[in-house]
Amino acid sequence: MKKWVSWIICSCAWAAAACSAVRPCRRALSPACKVYGVEPEAGNDGQQSFRSGTIVTIPTPKTIADGAQTQHLGEYTFGVIRRDVDDVLTVSDAQLVQAMRFFAERMKMVVEPTGCLGFAAACEAGLPIAGKRVGVIISGGNVDLRRFGELMAEAVAY
């Protein structure tokens, strides 16, 4: 049997769905697999909720990751994250733009800011993932092309 992933990193917006989907495989194939949710620094309601053990409400965050502009987690999502996620990390908008640029330049993909949360964390959060099998969930191309161009013009190359 091939070794399964050691880490799964995904947007908190997708964490509950991802955790629910991979939970049976994780338990059977790699019980030690670490799962991390990621959200923008400006909108860390999930991180605060996860770490405090209760749902935290924040003002609508100002971030380019508009799919993660939540004020609080829902009850179901919070329960799944508490049960199946090892931690919730954050990344800056600048790190999201860098991730978007990487996908555009190297992968020839347009990925929206929220869809880049997991990849940005894998690159920037200082996780000890070197040499590990890491699954990063990338999703969505829902970004206005004019805005995408503006963000790419601001980005510096990796």
C-alpha positions as CSV (number, residue, x, y, z in Angstrom):
1,M,0.0,0.0,0.0
2,K,1.3,3.4,-0.9
3,K,1.9,5.9,1.9
4,W,-0.9,8.4,2.2
5,V,-0.3,12.1,2.9
6,S,1.1,13.3,6.2
7,W,-0.5,16.8,6.0
8,I,-3.7,18.2,4.5
9,I,-3.9,22.0,4.3
10,C,-7.1,23.8,3.1
11,S,-9.1,27.0,3.5
12,C,-11.3,27.1,6.6
13,A,-14.1,27.8,4.2
14,W,-13.5,24.3,2.9
15,A,-12.2,22.7,6.1
16,A,-15.5,21.1,7.2
17,A,-16.2,19.7,3.7
18,A,-12.6,18.5,3.3
19,C,-12.4,17.0,6.7
20,S,-15.7,15.2,6.3
21,A,-14.6,13.9,2.9
22,V,-11.2,12.6,3.9
23,R,-11.9,11.5,7.4
24,P,-12.6,7.8,6.6
25,C,-9.4,7.7,4.5
26,R,-7.4,9.5,7.1
27,R,-8.5,7.1,9.8
28,A,-7.8,4.0,7.7
29,L,-4.7,5.0,5.8
30,S,-2.9,7.6,7.9
31,P,-4.3,8.2,11.4
32,A,-1.3,10.5,12.1
33,C,-2.1,12.8,9.2
34,K,-2.3,16.4,10.3
35,V,-5.1,18.6,9.0
36,Y,-4.8,22.4,9.0
37,G,-7.5,25.0,8.2
38,V,-6.3,28.3,6.9
39,E,-8.0,31.7,6.8
40,P,-6.9,35.3,6.1
41,E,-5.2,37.2,9.0
42,A,-7.8,39.9,8.8
43,G,-10.6,37.3,9.3
44,N,-9.4,34.9,11.8
45,D,-12.8,34.0,13.4
46,G,-12.1,30.3,12.8
47,Q,-8.7,30.4,14.5
48,Q,-10.1,32.3,17.5
49,S,-13.0,29.9,17.7
50,F,-10.8,26.8,17.4
51,R,-8.4,28.0,20.0
52,S,-11.0,29.3,22.5
53,G,-13.4,26.3,22.1
54,T,-16.4,28.6,21.5
55,I,-17.7,30.3,18.4
56,V,-16.2,33.8,18.2
57,T,-17.9,36.6,16.1
58,I,-15.8,39.3,14.5
59,P,-16.7,42.3,12.3
60,T,-16.7,41.5,8.5
61,P,-13.0,41.3,7.7
62,K,-11.3,43.4,5.1
63,T,-9.4,41.0,2.9
64,I,-9.0,40.1,-0.7
65,A,-10.2,36.5,0.2
66,D,-13.8,37.4,-0.2
67,G,-14.9,33.8,0.1
68,A,-13.5,33.8,3.6
69,Q,-15.1,37.1,4.8
70,T,-17.1,35.4,7.5
71,Q,-18.0,36.9,10.8
72,H,-18.2,33.5,12.5
73,L,-18.2,29.8,11.9
74,G,-21.5,27.9,11.7
75,E,-22.3,25.3,14.3
76,Y,-21.7,22.3,12.0
77,T,-18.5,23.7,10.6
78,F,-17.2,24.5,14.1
79,G,-18.0,21.0,15.3
80,V,-16.2,19.4,12.3
81,I,-13.2,21.7,12.7
82,R,-12.9,21.0,16.4
83,R,-13.1,17.3,15.8
84,D,-10.9,16.9,12.8
85,V,-8.5,19.8,12.4
86,D,-5.2,20.0,14.3
87,D,-5.0,23.8,14.1
88,V,-6.2,26.9,12.2
89,L,-3.5,29.1,10.6
90,T,-3.6,32.5,9.0
91,V,-1.9,34.1,6.0
92,S,-1.7,37.8,4.9
93,D,-3.3,39.2,1.8
94,A,0.2,39.8,0.5
95,Q,0.9,36.1,0.9
96,L,-2.3,35.3,-1.0
97,V,-1.2,37.5,-3.8
98,Q,2.1,35.7,-4.0
99,A,0.3,32.4,-4.1
100,M,-2.0,33.7,-6.9
101,R,1.1,34.8,-8.9
102,F,2.8,31.5,-8.4
103,F,-0.2,29.7,-9.9
104,A,-0.5,32.1,-12.7
105,E,3.2,32.1,-13.7
106,R,4.1,28.5,-13.0
107,M,0.9,26.5,-13.3
108,K,-0.9,28.7,-15.8
109,M,-4.0,28.7,-13.5
110,V,-6.2,31.5,-12.3
111,V,-6.9,30.8,-8.7
112,E,-9.0,33.1,-6.5
113,P,-7.5,34.4,-3.2
114,T,-9.7,32.2,-1.0
115,G,-8.6,29.2,-3.1
116,C,-5.0,30.0,-2.4
117,L,-5.2,30.0,1.4
118,G,-3.9,26.5,1.8
119,F,-1.0,26.9,-0.6
120,A,0.0,30.2,0.9
121,A,0.1,28.6,4.3
122,A,2.1,25.7,3.0
123,C,4.6,28.2,1.6
124,E,4.6,30.8,4.4
125,A,3.4,29.4,7.7
126,G,6.6,27.7,8.8
127,L,5.1,24.3,9.0
128,P,7.6,21.4,9.2
129,I,6.5,19.9,5.9
130,A,9.8,19.6,4.0
131,G,10.1,16.0,2.8
132,K,6.5,15.1,3.8
133,R,3.7,14.1,1.5
134,V,1.4,17.1,1.7
135,G,-2.1,17.5,0.2
136,V,-3.1,21.1,-0.4
137,I,-6.7,21.8,-1.5
138,I,-6.8,24.5,-4.2
139,S,-10.1,25.7,-5.4
140,G,-11.9,28.4,-7.4
141,G,-11.2,30.8,-10.1
142,N,-13.9,33.3,-9.1
143,V,-11.9,36.5,-9.5
144,D,-12.6,39.5,-11.7
145,L,-9.9,39.6,-14.4
146,R,-9.3,43.3,-14.0
147,R,-8.8,42.9,-10.3
148,F,-6.6,39.8,-10.9
149,G,-4.4,41.9,-13.2
150,E,-4.1,44.6,-10.6
151,L,-3.1,42.1,-7.9
152,M,-0.5,40.5,-10.2
153,A,1.0,43.9,-11.0
154,E,1.5,44.5,-7.3
155,A,3.0,41.1,-6.7
156,V,6.7,40.4,-6.6
157,A,8.1,37.1,-8.1
158,Y,8.9,34.2,-5.8
